[in-house]
Amino acid sequence: MKAKEIRNLSDHDLDKQLYDLQSELFNLRFRLATGQLENPSAIGSVKKDIARVKTIQTERKLNINREA
């Protein structure tokens, strides 16, 4: 998910998106530990999406307007 798409979400949707991404990361790590994960790079992708969501939440708390 791109940062521009994430910025268009409401605060409630951002919280839901963050929860969903964290759940997905948990499931990916579990599958990695059990040897069922075919694409380990998916973990990095989800972690980057989590970082994007958290960054945008922080920007909103600090009233920083960024246009990317």
DSSP file (Angstrom, degrees, kcal/mol; ACC not computed):
  #  RESIDUE AA STRUCTURE BP1 BP2  ACC     N-H-->O    O-->H-N    N-H-->O    O-->H-N    TCO  KAPPA ALPHA  PHI   PSI    X-CA   Y-CA   Z-CA
    1    1 A M              0   0    0      0, 0.0     2,-0.1     0, 0.0    51,-0.1   0.000 360.0 360.0 360.0 133.9    0.0    0.0    0.0
    2    2 A K     >  -     0   0    0      1,-0.1     4,-2.0    50,-0.0     3,-0.2  -0.449 360.0-119.8 -82.6 154.9    1.4    3.4   -1.0
    3    3 A A  H  > S+     0   0    0      1,-0.2     4,-2.4     2,-0.2     5,-0.2   0.855 114.0  57.5 -61.4 -35.8    1.7    6.3    1.5
    4    4 A K  H  > S+     0   0    0      1,-0.2     4,-0.8     2,-0.2    -1,-0.2   0.898 107.4  47.2 -63.4 -39.9   -0.6    8.4   -0.7
    5    5 A E  H  4 S+     0   0    0     -3,-0.2     3,-0.5     1,-0.2     4,-0.3   0.888 111.7  50.9 -67.0 -39.2   -3.3    5.8   -0.3
    6    6 A I  H >< S+     0   0    0     -4,-2.0     3,-1.6     1,-0.2    -2,-0.2   0.880 103.4  58.4 -67.6 -37.5   -2.8    5.5    3.4
    7    7 A R  H 3< S+     0   0    0     -4,-2.4    -1,-0.2     1,-0.3    -2,-0.2   0.762  98.5  61.0 -63.8 -24.3   -3.0    9.3    3.8
    8    8 A N  T 3< S+     0   0    0     -4,-0.8    -1,-0.3    -3,-0.5    -2,-0.2   0.578  87.7  95.8 -79.0  -9.1   -6.5    9.2    2.3
    9    9 A L  S <  S-     0   0    0     -3,-1.6     2,-0.1    -4,-0.3    -3,-0.0  -0.477  78.2-116.1 -81.7 152.8   -7.8    7.0    5.1
   10   10 A S     >  -     0   0    0     -2,-0.1     4,-2.3     1,-0.1     5,-0.2  -0.311  32.6-102.2 -77.1 169.6   -9.5    8.3    8.2
   11   11 A D  H  > S+     0   0    0      1,-0.2     4,-2.1     2,-0.2     5,-0.2   0.899 124.2  50.2 -60.8 -41.2   -8.0    7.9   11.7
   12   12 A H  H  > S+     0   0    0      1,-0.2     4,-2.2     2,-0.2    -1,-0.2   0.915 110.8  48.9 -63.7 -42.7  -10.4    5.0   12.5
   13   13 A D  H  > S+     0   0    0      1,-0.2     4,-2.7     2,-0.2    -1,-0.2   0.857 108.5  54.5 -66.1 -34.3   -9.4    3.3    9.2
   14   14 A L  H  X S+     0   0    0     -4,-2.3     4,-2.6     2,-0.2    -1,-0.2   0.920 108.0  49.0 -64.0 -43.2   -5.7    3.8   10.0
   15   15 A D  H  X S+     0   0    0     -4,-2.1     4,-2.2     2,-0.2    -2,-0.2   0.917 113.3  46.8 -61.6 -43.0   -6.2    2.1   13.4
   16   16 A K  H  X S+     0   0    0     -4,-2.2     4,-2.6     2,-0.2    -2,-0.2   0.909 111.7  50.8 -65.3 -42.0   -8.0   -0.8   11.7
   17   17 A Q  H  X S+     0   0    0     -4,-2.7     4,-2.6     2,-0.2    -2,-0.2   0.906 110.2  50.1 -62.1 -42.3   -5.3   -1.0    9.0
   18   18 A L  H  X S+     0   0    0     -4,-2.6     4,-2.4     2,-0.2    -1,-0.2   0.919 111.0  48.7 -63.0 -43.9   -2.6   -1.1   11.6
   19   19 A Y  H  X S+     0   0    0     -4,-2.2     4,-2.2     1,-0.2    -2,-0.2   0.924 112.3  49.0 -61.4 -44.6   -4.4   -3.9   13.5
   20   20 A D  H  X S+     0   0    0     -4,-2.6     4,-2.3     1,-0.2    -2,-0.2   0.907 111.9  48.4 -62.5 -42.4   -4.9   -5.9   10.3
   21   21 A L  H  X S+     0   0    0     -4,-2.6     4,-2.5     2,-0.2    -1,-0.2   0.895 110.8  50.3 -66.6 -39.8   -1.2   -5.5    9.3
   22   22 A Q  H  X S+     0   0    0     -4,-2.4     4,-2.1     2,-0.2    -1,-0.2   0.881 111.2  49.3 -66.2 -36.7    0.0   -6.5   12.7
   23   23 A S  H  X S+     0   0    0     -4,-2.2     4,-2.3     2,-0.2    -2,-0.2   0.908 111.1  49.6 -66.0 -41.6   -2.2   -9.6   12.6
   24   24 A E  H  X S+     0   0    0     -4,-2.3     4,-2.5     1,-0.2    -2,-0.2   0.904 109.5  51.6 -64.0 -40.9   -0.9  -10.5    9.2
   25   25 A L  H  X S+     0   0    0     -4,-2.5     4,-2.6     2,-0.2     5,-0.2   0.908 108.7  51.3 -62.6 -41.7    2.7  -10.1   10.4
   26   26 A F  H  X S+     0   0    0     -4,-2.1     4,-2.3     1,-0.2    -2,-0.2   0.937 111.5  47.2 -59.1 -46.7    2.0  -12.4   13.3
   27   27 A N  H  X S+     0   0    0     -4,-2.3     4,-2.5     1,-0.2    -2,-0.2   0.890 111.5  50.7 -63.9 -39.5    0.5  -15.0   10.9
   28   28 A L  H  X S+     0   0    0     -4,-2.5     4,-2.2     2,-0.2    -1,-0.2   0.915 111.2  48.1 -64.8 -42.4    3.5  -14.7    8.5
   29   29 A R  H  X S+     0   0    0     -4,-2.6     4,-2.2     2,-0.2    -2,-0.2   0.888 111.5  50.8 -65.3 -38.1    6.0  -15.1   11.4
   30   30 A F  H  X S+     0   0    0     -4,-2.3     4,-1.6    -5,-0.2    -2,-0.2   0.930 111.3  47.5 -63.9 -45.2    4.1  -18.2   12.6
   31   31 A R  H  <>S+     0   0    0     -4,-2.5     5,-2.6     1,-0.2     6,-1.0   0.851 110.4  53.2 -65.5 -34.0    4.1  -19.7    9.1
   32   32 A L  H ><5S+     0   0    0     -4,-2.2     3,-0.9     4,-0.2    -1,-0.2   0.917 108.3  50.0 -65.0 -42.9    7.8  -19.0    8.8
   33   33 A A  H 3<5S+     0   0    0     -4,-2.2    -2,-0.2     1,-0.3    -1,-0.2   0.821 113.1  45.9 -66.2 -31.3    8.5  -20.7   12.1
   34   34 A T  T 3<5S-     0   0    0     -4,-1.6    -1,-0.3    -5,-0.2    -2,-0.2   0.445 114.9-115.0 -92.5   0.3    6.5  -23.8   11.0
   35   35 A G  T < 5S+     0   0    0     -3,-0.9    -3,-0.2    -4,-0.4    -2,-0.1   0.680  85.9 112.5  79.9  17.6    8.1  -23.9    7.5
   36   36 A Q      < +     0   0    0     -5,-2.6     2,-0.6    -6,-0.2    -4,-0.2   0.462  42.7 105.5-101.2  -2.8    5.0  -23.1    5.6
   37   37 A L        -     0   0    0     -6,-1.0    -9,-0.0     1,-0.2    -8,-0.0  -0.691  42.4-177.7 -86.0 121.6    5.9  -19.7    4.3
   38   38 A E  S    S+     0   0    0     -2,-0.6    -1,-0.2     1,-0.2    -6,-0.0   0.775  76.4  42.2 -86.9 -28.6    6.8  -19.7    0.6
   39   39 A N    >   +     0   0    0      1,-0.1     3,-1.8     2,-0.0     4,-0.3  -0.804  59.3 178.3-124.7  89.5    7.7  -16.0    0.3
   40   40 A P  T >> S+     0   0    0      0, 0.0     3,-1.4     0, 0.0     4,-0.6   0.738  77.4  71.2 -64.1 -21.6    9.8  -14.7    3.2
   41   41 A S  H 3> S+     0   0    0      1,-0.3     4,-1.7     2,-0.2     5,-0.1   0.665  80.1  76.6 -69.6 -13.3   10.0  -11.3    1.7
   42   42 A A  H <> S+     0   0    0     -3,-1.8     4,-2.2     1,-0.2    -1,-0.3   0.817  87.5  60.1 -64.0 -29.6    6.3  -10.8    2.5
   43   43 A I  H <> S+     0   0    0     -3,-1.4     4,-2.3    -4,-0.3    -1,-0.2   0.934 105.0  47.2 -63.7 -45.7    7.4  -10.2    6.1
   44   44 A G  H  X S+     0   0    0     -4,-0.6     4,-2.0     1,-0.2    -1,-0.2   0.878 110.6  52.7 -62.8 -38.7    9.5   -7.2    5.1
   45   45 A S  H  X S+     0   0    0     -4,-1.7     4,-1.9     2,-0.2    -1,-0.2   0.912 110.7  46.2 -64.2 -43.5    6.7   -5.8    2.9
   46   46 A V  H  X S+     0   0    0     -4,-2.2     4,-2.3     1,-0.2    -2,-0.2   0.891 110.5  53.7 -67.4 -39.3    4.2   -6.0    5.8
   47   47 A K  H  X S+     0   0    0     -4,-2.3     4,-2.1     1,-0.2    -1,-0.2   0.886 108.4  50.0 -62.9 -37.8    6.7   -4.4    8.2
   48   48 A K  H  X S+     0   0    0     -4,-2.0     4,-2.2     2,-0.2    -1,-0.2   0.890 109.3  51.2 -67.0 -38.9    7.2   -1.5    5.8
   49   49 A D  H  X S+     0   0    0     -4,-1.9     4,-2.3     2,-0.2    -2,-0.2   0.901 109.0  51.1 -64.1 -40.0    3.4   -1.0    5.5
   50   50 A I  H  X S+     0   0    0     -4,-2.3     4,-2.5     1,-0.2    -2,-0.2   0.916 109.7  50.4 -61.7 -42.8    3.2   -1.0    9.3
   51   51 A A  H  X S+     0   0    0     -4,-2.1     4,-2.4     1,-0.2    -2,-0.2   0.891 109.1  51.7 -63.1 -39.4    5.9    1.7    9.4
   52   52 A R  H  X S+     0   0    0     -4,-2.2     4,-2.2     2,-0.2    -2,-0.2   0.929 110.9  47.1 -62.7 -45.1    4.1    3.8    6.8
   53   53 A V  H  X S+     0   0    0     -4,-2.3     4,-2.3     1,-0.2    -2,-0.2   0.929 113.5  47.7 -63.3 -45.1    0.9    3.7    8.8
   54   54 A K  H  X S+     0   0    0     -4,-2.5     4,-2.2     1,-0.2    -1,-0.2   0.880 110.5  52.8 -64.7 -37.4    2.6    4.5   12.1
   55   55 A T  H  X S+     0   0    0     -4,-2.4     4,-2.4     2,-0.2    -1,-0.2   0.921 110.4  46.8 -63.1 -44.1    4.5    7.4   10.4
   56   56 A I  H  X S+     0   0    0     -4,-2.2     4,-2.1     2,-0.2    -2,-0.2   0.875 110.2  53.0 -68.3 -37.0    1.3    8.9    9.1
   57   57 A Q  H  X S+     0   0    0     -4,-2.3     4,-2.0     2,-0.2    -1,-0.2   0.915 110.9  47.5 -62.1 -41.6   -0.4    8.5   12.5
   58   58 A T  H  X S+     0   0    0     -4,-2.2     4,-2.1     2,-0.2    -2,-0.2   0.900 109.0  53.9 -66.2 -40.9    2.5   10.4   14.0
   59   59 A E  H  <>S+     0   0    0     -4,-2.4     5,-3.0     1,-0.2     4,-0.4   0.903 109.5  48.5 -59.2 -41.0    2.3   13.1   11.4
   60   60 A R  H ><5S+     0   0    0     -4,-2.1     3,-0.7     3,-0.2    -1,-0.2   0.888 109.4  51.7 -68.3 -38.3   -1.3   13.6   12.1
   61   61 A K  H 3<5S+     0   0    0     -4,-2.0    -1,-0.2     1,-0.2    -2,-0.2   0.869 116.4  40.5 -64.9 -35.5   -0.7   13.8   15.9
   62   62 A L  T 3<5S-     0   0    0     -4,-2.1    -1,-0.2    -5,-0.1    -2,-0.2   0.383 111.8-121.2 -93.3   3.3    2.0   16.5   15.3
   63   63 A N  T < 5 +     0   0    0     -3,-0.7     2,-0.6    -4,-0.4    -3,-0.2   0.897  54.4 159.5  56.1  45.5   -0.1   18.3   12.6
   64   64 A I      < -     0   0    0     -5,-3.0     2,-0.7    -6,-0.1    -1,-0.2  -0.869  29.4-151.9 -97.6 125.5    2.6   17.8   10.0
   65   65 A N        +     0   0    0     -2,-0.6     2,-0.4     2,-0.0    -5,-0.0  -0.877  20.2 173.3-101.0 117.7    1.3   18.1    6.4
   66   66 A R        -     0   0    0     -2,-0.7     2,-0.6     0, 0.0    -2,-0.0  -0.986  16.5-163.2-124.8 132.6    3.3   16.1    3.9
   67   67 A E              0   0    0     -2,-0.4   -63,-0.0     1,-0.1    -2,-0.0  -0.963 360.0 360.0-114.1 116.7    2.4   15.6    0.3
   68   68 A A              0   0    0     -2,-0.6   -64,-0.1   -65,-0.0    -1,-0.1   0.386 360.0 360.0-114.1 360.0    4.2   12.8   -1.3
